[in-house]
Amino acid sequence: MTMANAFGADDFARLSEQEQALIARRDRVLGPAYRLFYERPVHFVRGEGVWLYDADGRAFLDAYNNVASVGHSNPVVLEAISRQAATLNTHTRYLHENILTYAESLAATCPDELSQVMFTCTGSEANDLAVRIARNYTGATGIIVTSHAYHGVTSTVAELSPSLGANVDLGLHVRTVAPPSSTLPPVEVEAAFCAGVEAAIADLQRYGIKPAMLIVDTIFSSDGVIADPPGFLVKAVAAIRSAGGIFVADEVQPGFGRTGDAMWGYQRHGVVPDLMTLGKPMGNGYPMAGLIARPEVIRDFGRKARYFNTFAGSPVAAAAGQAVLDVVIRDDLIGNAKEVGVYLKRELERFCAGSPILGQVRGAGLFMGVDVVNGGGPSPAAAAGIVNAMRERGVLISASGANANVLKIRPPLVFSRSNARTFLEAFGLATADVEGRN
């Protein structure tokens, strides 16, 4: 399927011989399923802080890759990984304090109701595990997701991920609901979203399917970065619980302080999930993920299932995760996300007010979405133009949303006001370039 901000076959002829050779080699050994970003893919060889460096030594400001949330090649995280890897790395069938200390540290960032932690290696695995737990706890199978959601790539969660496209079928037990509308008055958003969830519940029940869970990315990233108004999830969460299901907060993208309001995205909505899943920035590039649960939700599952994941929760993984969490807290990166995010959003709104192709700015903290339009409607072509014009100016962003017309801005949490000014300078020039073509 077509992916937003994807390199295509039509772009191949414009590349250098060296770039063509590298892509041909990649296709030969990796096969056809992988995708590349940008009309001119970038060959990175090094990263530091908010900067990535290509094979020619050119620096690119990273305003997209939230995996390295505390900065590329963060020395605190690298030292923790190196020290533990040089000492011991086993798995969770042996006793070790690292996993316990880290689990306690994670739970301490959550409401008291969420107190038990399970580890995986990827966010896809975490969401897959959440499905198993939810179905065991509720005795039901139905799942509700938003209409352009992405929750992972295992066979189970690919069925919950409409954004993967028409070639990946949704499960028969899955129902979609429109994401919160960014055009409704804020006072109407909560009721409208709840009505959609209630309609999905009713449709499941009409076919004899009991609802097991509502799962949402709490900043609705794949749906086009929809963060506001705070609190709009309250009625929808009550609705799924009234129907016998549970609420799962997918914190893989908004978690670990990105929204600038709190450690977790659901906290800005005044709800406490039954399960929350974690991933991407958890290890700052070290592959780790997991979930945090209400004890009563996983109690019966734990009695029935013998859960084990060879690399998940290893001493090295726990050391990496603890180091990331320590840096987020020690350096007040939540506060930085809020401060720099407020500045960045204000300046982006100023650009949009004077542009014929820029629409609404949405987001929270260091997670922004900007609509790109043409004649009042979505313009994926203009969005792709801005993304690629930014790349040519050494700044990385991407695109999102059902129409691939939402600029997705999601830098590392160490992104400074100075970095934001560099970003804005490139953004102004890139937007002017694309406006000139339209």
N, C-alpha and C positions, 0 to 999 in steps of 0.2 A: 504494500500500500504506500501511498504518498505520505511523507512525513514533513511536518513544518520545518522550514530551514534546511532542506535536504539538498545535498549534491546530486545532480542528475546527469544522465548520459550525455545530454546536450551540452553540458559544461566541459566535457572531457577535452575537446579539441582546443580549448582556450588555455590549457595548462602547459607548463614547461615539460620538456622531455623527461626530466628527473621526476616530476610530480606524476606524470602519466605512468612511468615505470613502477613507482611505488604503489600506485592504486591498482595497476594490473597485477602486481605481485600479491597484494592484499586480496584481491578477488580470487586469485588462483588458489591461495592456501586457506582462506577463511570462508569461501563460498559466497552465495548471493544474498544472504539474509541480513548482513550488517549494513548500516547506513553511515554516511558521513555528513557533517554539517558544512554549510556554505558552498557558494558557487565555486570558490577556490578553497578547497580544504586546507587546513593548517596542520603543519607537521611540527608538533611541540617536542622539545627535548629537555626542558627544565622549567621548574616553577619555584617561585619564592614570594610569600605573602600574597598580594593581590595581582601578581604579575606572572605571566607565562611567556616563555621565550621559544621562538621557533628555531629551525635548523640553521637559519642564517643569522641568528643572534638578535632578531627583532623582538622588542618587548610588546606584549599585548596586555591591556588592562582587562582583568577578568571580572565581568559584571554578570556572570551567568552561573558559574559552577559552584553550587552550594555544598558539594561533597567536602571540599577543603574549607570548611566553615571557619576554622581558626587560622586560615592562611595556608597556602601551599608550602610544603616542607617545613611545617612548624617545628622548631627545634625542641620544644618541650615534649611534643608527641613523639617525635623521632627518637629522642633519648629514652623515653619510657618503653617504647617498643624494643629498641636495641638492648637495653639493660635486661628486660625480662626474657627476650629471645636468647640471650647469652647465658641465661640461668636455667630456665626450664620452660617447656611448652608441652603440656599434655592435654587432657580433656576433662569433662565434668564427671566422669566416673571415678575420679580420684579427688580427694579433698584438697582444696587450695583456698587461701584467704582472698586472693585477688577478686574472684568472681563475687564473693560475699560482700566485700567492701564496696565494690562497684554497684552491685544491686542495691545495697543500702543507700548509697549516694544518689542513685536514680530515684528510688522511692521517696527520698527526702525532698525531692523537687516537686512531688505530686501531692494532691489532696490525700488525706489519711485513708480514704476508701481504697485507693490504689496502692497496694503494698507488696505484691508478689511479681517477680520478674522472671521471664523465660527468654533465652537467647537463641538467635538464629544468625545466619551469615548475610542475608540480604533482606531488604524490605519485602520482596515478593514472598520469601519464606515466612516472614512475620505475618503477612496478611493471610497466607495459606493456613498457617497455624491458627490464626484468629477465627477463620471459617470453621475449622474442625472443632474448636472449643465452643463457639457459638451454637453450632448444631447439636453438640452433645448436651450443652446446658439447657437449651430450649426444647430439644426434641423436634425441632422444626428444620426446614431446609431453605425457605425463601429468603432472598437477599435483595436489598434495595440500594441502588447506587445512582449517582447523577449521570446525565445523558452523554457526557463526554469524559467520564472518569477514567483514571488510570490507577490500577492498584497492583500491577505486577505481571510477571510472565510465566509463572507456573500454569499448568493446565487449569487448575481451579480458579486462580485469580485473573487469568486472561479472560475467563468467562464473565468477569466483573468489570472489564475494562473496555467500554465502548470506543475509547479513543484509539484502540489498536486497529479499528476499521472494519469494514463489512466482511472481510475475508476471515475474521476471527469471530465465530458465532458466540453470542451471549447464551448462557445457560437457560434452560427452560424454567428454572426456578428463580431467574433474575428479572427484576423490573427496574426500569429507569425512571428518574424524576428530573424535571428541568432544574438546572441550578438556580440559585437565587438570581432574580432579574436585576441587572444593574441599571435598568431604566425606570423601575418602579420607585415611587416615593419611599424613603426608608421606613416609614411607619407601616407600610403594607407588605414588606418583604417577609417578615416572620410568618404571617398568616398565609401568604401565598405559597411559601415553601412547605409549610406544614400541610396545606391542602393537597399539594402534589404527593407528599409522602402518604397521606391517608388514602389517596386514590390508588397508589401503588399497592398498599396493604389490601385494599378492597379487591383489587384485581387478582392478587395472589390467592386470596381466600375464595374468590369466585371459581378458581380452578382447583380448589381443595388443597392449596399449598399454604402451610402456616409460615408466617414471617419469623425468621431467625435473627436477622440483624439489618440495621441500617449502617452503612459504612461511608464516611465522607472524609476527604482530604479537607482539613479545617480551614484552608485558604483557597480551596477549589481551584487549584493551579491549572489543571488540564482543561477545565471549563472556561478559562480565560482570566484567572486571578480575580476572584470575587471574595472580598474580605469583610465587607460591611453590609448592614450596620452590626456592630457588636451585639451579641445576644440573640441573633435571629434563629439560632438552632434550638432554642429552649422548647418551643411547642412541638417541633418535629421529633425531638428526643422523647418527649412525653408520649407522643402518639405511638412510636414503635414499642415503647415499654408497655403501654396499655394493650397492645396487640399481642403481647407475650414475647416480643423480641428484645434484643439488646442493642445498645449504641456502641459502635467501634469508631474511635477517632484515629484516622490515618495521619500520623504526625511525621511521616517519612520526609516530607518537604518542609512543613512549617515549624517543626520541632527544634528544640535546642536554642530557643531565643530569637528566632528569625523575625517574628512579628513585632518585636520591640516592646510588647506589652507584658510578657511573662515568658517562662521557659517553654510553655506548650501552647499551641494555637487554640485549643478548645477553651483555655482559661479566659480568653477575651470574650467568650460567649456565655460565661456563667453556668456551664454545665460540667458534670463529671461523667466521663464515659465509663462503660463497663469493662472495656478493653481499650488500650491505646497501643498502636504499633509504631515502631521506630526504625530508622535506617539511615540512608545516605550520609549525613554529616556525623554520625555517631562515632566513627573511628577516624575521621578526617582523611579518608582514603583507605584505611585498613578495613577490609570487608567484615562488617559486623552490623547486626540489627537485633530486634527483639520485640517483646511486648511487655506491658505492665498491666496487671489485672486486679480486679476485686477478687479476694480469695474465694468467695462463694461461687464465682463463675468458673474457676478452674479446678475446684475441689474434686468433683466427680470425674472430670476428664483425667486428672492426675492419678486417680485410683485405677482407672481402666486402661490408660495408655502408658507405655514405657517410652517416654520421650527421651531422645538422644540425638544430638547433631554434632558430629565429630569435631568440627573446628569452632563451633559456636560456644562462646563463653570460656574459651581457653585462657590460660594465664596471660598470654600475650594480648589477646583481644581485650581482656578486662583492663590490662595496663593501658592500652591505647585509649579505650573509652573513658577511663578515669582521668587520663591526662587531658583529653578534650573537654570534659565537663569541668575540670579544675580551671582551665584557661578561660572558658566561657564565664565562669563565676568570678575568678580572680580579676580578670581584665574588664569586668562589667560590659561584656559584649552585647547583652540585652539592652543596656542603656545606650550603647553606641548605635545599635540598630535603630533604636527609636530616634535618637538625635539626628543622625545622618539621614535616616529615612524621611523624617519630617522635612528636612531641608531639600532633599532630592525630590520629594513629591511636590513641594511648593514650586520649585523651579520647573519641573516637568509640566505642571499645570499652566505656568506662565507661557511656556512654549506652545502648548496646545491651544491656548486662547487666541494665538495669532496665526495658527496654521490651518489651511483648508483640508489637510489630510490627517490631522491628529484629533482624536476625540477624547473620551473620558480617561482619566488617570485613576487607577484603583490600586489598593494594596495596603499593607501594614508593615512598618519597620523596613527591613531591607528585602522586601518582596513586592515588586511593582508590576502592574500591567498597564499598557497604554494601547487604547483602541486606535487602529489605523483604518481610515475610511476614504471613500471616494463617492461623491454625490450622495452622501448620507448613508450609504451602505458599507458593509465590510469590504476591505480591499486587501486580500492576501498578497497580491502582487506588490502593492506599495509597502506592505509590512516586510516582505522579503527583500525589497529594495533597500529599506532602511537597515535591516539586519546586515546585509552584505556591504552596504556603504560604511557602516560602523566597523565591520571587520577590516575593510581596507584602510581605515584610520586607526587601527590597532586597538579596538575595543570590542569585547565579545558580549553579545546578547543573543537571544533566540526569539522564537514566536510560539504562541500557544492559542488555545481556544478552538471551538468547533469549526470556525472558518479560517483558522491559521492567520488571523489578522490582529492578534494581540501581542504587542512586544513584551517579552518576558525578561524582566530585569531582576537578578537574584545573585548579587555578589557575595563573596565571603564576608563574614560578620566583622572582619577587621577593616573593612572598607571605610576610609576616612572622608572627612569633608573635602580635603584636598583631592582625593581620588574622585569624589563626586563632581568636583569642578572640572576635572579632566574629562570625565564622562560627558558632562553637559556640553562642553565645547565641541566634542566630536558629534554629539547628538544633534546639536544645532546645524552643523555643517552637513551631516548625513541627511537630515530632514530636508534641508534646503535643496540638496542635490535631487532628491526624489520628487519634491514639489515642482522642480523645474522640468521634470520629465512628464508630469501629469497635466 
